[in-house]
Amino acid sequence: MSTYTDPGTVKATGTAFEIIETLAREDGGRVTKIAAKLGLAKSTVHRHLATLEELEYVVKEEGEYRISFRFLKLGEQTRKQTDTYEMARQKVGKIAEQTDERAQFVVEEHGKAVYVFGEAGEHAVQTNSEIGKYRPLQSMAAGKAILAHLPEARVGEIVRRHGLPALTENTITDEDELYAGLEEIRERGYSINDQETIPGLRAVGVPIECPDGGVFGALSVSGPTHRVQGERLEETIPNILLGTANELELDMKYS
């Protein structure tokens, strides 16, 4: 259970969202289960769930609660905030078709990477890169591409807040190694994730820079190590991504 140290936060609101996230993570559950997971009184969890049900953010079926499709509408509205997101979605589909692998568009939010769009090419492997899922930025190609083009002060702030958690034995967990890697990405123009998120999977990422400066997000392609290697890893996929990123940046500038 989270603790709230900022006196400006509202504990009840935090508790409500912890309950929602637990319902999502556990694929639903009864009051007793959710209370035990969060270390809360059953009466507290029941009151929150009753309120959320009345507001139609959760559904109760035979004593079990689950989150409702109202969140689906909110998520879609988030992805349609600007025309640029729709442009990015179209580019992701194009990349997946060109590479036959899995293509993603990722943004940074609250110092983490979040998947916004994803498309699977003809030979794409299944991964756990669900839309809306958050991951440590330094653990993935798109996240490293974003970090490489953020101000160093912002990178330091993210590292202090979230640390450098490991997802595999290859994930960067050393701050000096991270900064050295980000410099290489800036020089090369693209990032590589060599089994740092999932064993047996490699990915290439490139940043999408805003017309007025800053980073809008990043595009990436991921695939199994036996296919994403050699010239395909170092030239073919990076060139597709860099060309598509350039198109998107031009679309953003002149739209």
N, C-alpha and C positions, 0 to 999 in steps of 0.2 A: 504493500500500500504506500502511495506517495505521501510525502510530508510537504506542507506549504509554509515556506519561510518568509515569503513576501506578505507584509501586512495588508497589501492592497488586493490580495486574492480572496475569493469567497470559497470557503472550504466545502460548502454544500454543493456548489457547482462542480468542483473537482471530484467529489464523491460520485455525483451523477454520471460524469464521463468515465470514471473508473469502472462503474457498473456496466455502462454501455460497451466499453472496450473488452471487458471480461466476457460479456455475452457474445460478442463477435468472435473472440479468441476461442471460446469453449463451445461454439455452435449452439448457444442457448443454455438454459439450465433453470433449476428451481431456486427459490429464495435461499434455502439452506446451503446449497452448493455455492452460490455466489457469495453469500456471507462468509463462508469458510475460506474461500479463495482470497477474499479481501480483508479478512480479520475484522469484520464489522458485525454489529448486532443484527439479528434477523429482522427486528422491527424497523431498523433504519433502512435496510435494503428493500423491505416490503414497501415502505412509504415512497421511496424513490421510484421503484418499479411501477407502483400504482399511478404516480404522477406521470411518468413517461408513457404508460399505457393510455392514460386519458388524453395525452397530447399526441397520441398515435405514433410515437417513436419506438415503441416496443409492442409486440403481440403476445398475448397469453393464450396458450392452447394446452388444455388438460394439465394445468398446474405448472407448465414450463413456459419460460419467457424466451423470446428471441427478438433481435432487432428487426424493425420493419423496413419496407421498401421506401419509406420516406427519405432515408439516407441516400438511396440511389438517385433520387431527384436532386438532392443537394449536391451530390458528387458531380452529376452531369452539369449542373449550373456552374460549378467551380471550373470545370474544364472548358466551358463556353464563355468565360468572362471576356475574352477578347478574340478577335478574328485570328490573331497569331496562333492561338492554340489549335484552331481548325487547320491552319497551314501546317503546323507541326504534325498533326495527325495524318494528313495526306502524305507528307514526306516519309513518315514511318512506314506506311503501307508500301510506298515505292521502294524503299530500302529493302524491306523483307522480300519483295518480289525479285529485286536485282541479286540479292545474295543467297536466297533460299534458306536463310537462317532467321533467328529471332531478332527483331529490331525493336528498340525502345526509345521513348522520349522521357527524360528525367529532369526534374527541377530540384532546387535546393529550398527547403522550408524548415525553419527552426533549427538550422544547422545539420539537417539530415537530408538524404536523397529520397525522393518519392517518385515512384513510377506513375506517370500520367497517361501515356499511351503505349501500347505494345501490339505488334503484329507478328504472326508466325509464318515464315516462308515454308516452301514445300518440304524441306528436309529438317525443319527446326526441331530441336529437342524440347521436351517439356521441362520447365524450370519452375521455381517457386517465386517468380517475379510478378506477383499479382499486382494489378492496378491499385494504386493507393497505398501500397506497402512501403514502409520506411526502412532505410538501411543506412549504416554508417557510410559517409561519403567516401572515405579513403579505401573502402573495401570493394569498390566497383569502378569500372572504366569510366562511365558517365560521371560518376561522383568525383573522380580524380580530375577529369577534364574541367569540371566546374571549379574545383578548388584551385587549380592552376591559374585560373583567370579571376579569382577573387583577390581583393587587397590582402596583403600579408597580415594586417591587423585583424581582419575578419577571420582568416584561417586560424590564427592564434586563439581567437575568441571561441571558435567552434571546437578546437582541440581541448581547450580548458573546460568547456562545458560538457562535452561528451566523451572525452578521452579518445583512444584509438583501439576500440574493441576488435578482437580477432574473430572472424567467422571460419577461417581455416588456418592451417599452419603457415600459409603463404601470405596472409593478410598483413599489411604494414601496421606495425604496432610501435615503432620507434619514431619519435618526432623528427630527428635529424634525417633519417631515411626518407620520411615523408617530404620534407622540404627539398631534398636533393632530387627526388622523383618528380616533384612538381616543376622544378627548373628544366628537367629533361623533357617533360611534356610540352612546356612552352617553346622549347627549341625545336622539337620534332613536329609539333602541331596536332598530335593525337596521343591518347593514353592507351595503355594496355593493362588488362586485368588477366593475370596468368594464374588461374585457379585460386584467386583470392576471396571469391564469394562462394563458389561451389567447386569441389574437387572434380577434375576432368573437364572443366569448362573455361574457355578463354573468351575475352571480349575486347573490343576496340571502341573507344569513345572520342567524340570531338565536341567542343563547346559551341553554343549558339550565342553570339555576342549581340547585345542590343545596339541599335543605331546611335544612341546617346551615351554609350559606355555601359559597363556592367555585363552580367551574364544572364541571359534569359533562361537557359537550360542546357541540355546536352543530348546528343543522339548517340546511340551505341548499337552494336551488333554483337551477339554472343553465339557461340557454337562449341561443339566438342573439340578437344585439343587435337584429335587426329585430322580434323578438317580445317581448323583455324590455326595454321602454322605456316612457316616459310613465307613465300611470296604473297600468299593470300592474307597472312597476318600483317605483313610489313608494307604491302603495297596495294593489293586489290581492294580489300575492305576499307583501309584508310582513305584511299582515293575516292571511293564511292561516298563515304561519309563526309569528307571534306568538300566534295563537289555539291552534295545536297545541303550541307550547312551553309555554303556560300549562297546557294539559291534562296534558302530560307531567310538569310540575313538581308538579301536584296529585296525579297518580298516584304519583309518587315519595314525596310527603309522607305519603300515607295508606295506602300499600301495606303 
